[in-house]
Amino acid sequence: MAIKAVAHRVVIKVDEPKRKSAGGIDLSALDRKMEINDQTLGTILDIGEDAYAAFKTKREFAGLQVGDKVFFAKRAGKWCQDPVTKEEVLMVNDEDIVGKYIED
């Protein structure tokens, strides 16, 4: 990945919902922007050096690290495209992450 988070930003790969038609056709590419805006779960790809600096123990307070699945504010962030892989990622402020997803 060629995109690195700076300052208080966090790079997230948004988990896209899998939608299929009754006939089994993958519809997740249709109206992609609308689907992504409704999706609020993703995986952390990078954390900026000043993320969570407002808290006394910085990153330890949030308990977040690269690879964690997190929930983020619905309309948060700025979309960026990795120039190498062409993958679209979301850059959000640290305060826009609202929770960590923990699998059972």
Steps between C-alpha positions, in 0.01 A plus 500: 500500500635839401265705723625593848295671769637830629426701813174389665365306201424129469487309168211253476412239241120498500334160513255503210175311545445207267175540310367249251191495283248217520682345202838514676646804320738710714345846538756648740666705224171672413444834666822443696515847653156464656584159647829615643342804664262265680781266609680592819732202562855470375854384569780732615787507251711776660489737798656848498769589749281755684182290511347506847756758619220675691498206740768457765630164382438556129438182302498278807185678617312419184639147485494515122764364267545418133277209402220577748143516371334824608173687471526859378268797462264459204607802292858522627819538308639561156527234229847446354618261231830319541698594185671160492220251575208725393326393822271762656551567869340739747705753700320591823587710802578299812188636671276357223574144611219418739566140596698182449340185359587193703414160354387224735 
